[in-house]
């Protein structure tokens, strides 16, 4: 069914060690944690163009993956 397949896309099929995801984020929740880790800017993007994967998959008109580019403050990098 459609709801079960969507849940599998979000949390993995749990069939092997590469298909187990232990947490899920929305952009606000991830943004909070990025800020706590010293990131000063973040932007949601449709895809990262790093490698071929399913991160651009959509259900209806909504992306299943949360692709984000974040910048960390120079002063928060802890050192030289």
ChimeraX attribute file (.defattr): number of C-alpha atoms within 10 A of each C-alpha:
attribute: neighborCount
match mode: 1-to-1
recipient: residues
	/A:1	5
	/A:2	8
	/A:3	8
	/A:4	10
	/A:5	13
	/A:6	14
	/A:7	12
	/A:8	15
	/A:9	19
	/A:10	17
	/A:11	15
	/A:12	17
	/A:13	16
	/A:14	11
	/A:15	8
	/A:16	8
	/A:17	9
	/A:18	9
	/A:19	13
	/A:20	14
	/A:21	14
	/A:22	7
	/A:23	7
	/A:24	11
	/A:25	12
	/A:26	9
	/A:27	13
	/A:28	9
	/A:29	10
	/A:30	15
	/A:31	20
	/A:32	11
	/A:33	12
	/A:34	17
	/A:35	14
	/A:36	10
	/A:37	12
	/A:38	15
	/A:39	18
	/A:40	15
	/A:41	13
	/A:42	16
	/A:43	12
	/A:44	13
	/A:45	11
	/A:46	14
	/A:47	18
	/A:48	13
	/A:49	9
	/A:50	6
	/A:51	8
	/A:52	8
	/A:53	9
	/A:54	11
	/A:55	17
	/A:56	17
	/A:57	15
	/A:58	13
	/A:59	11
	/A:60	7
	/A:61	7
	/A:62	9
	/A:63	14
	/A:64	17
	/A:65	18
	/A:66	17
	/A:67	15
	/A:68	15
	/A:69	11
	/A:70	14
	/A:71	12
	/A:72	15
	/A:73	12
	/A:74	12
	/A:75	9
	/A:76	11
	/A:77	11
	/A:78	7
	/A:79	6
	/A:80	5
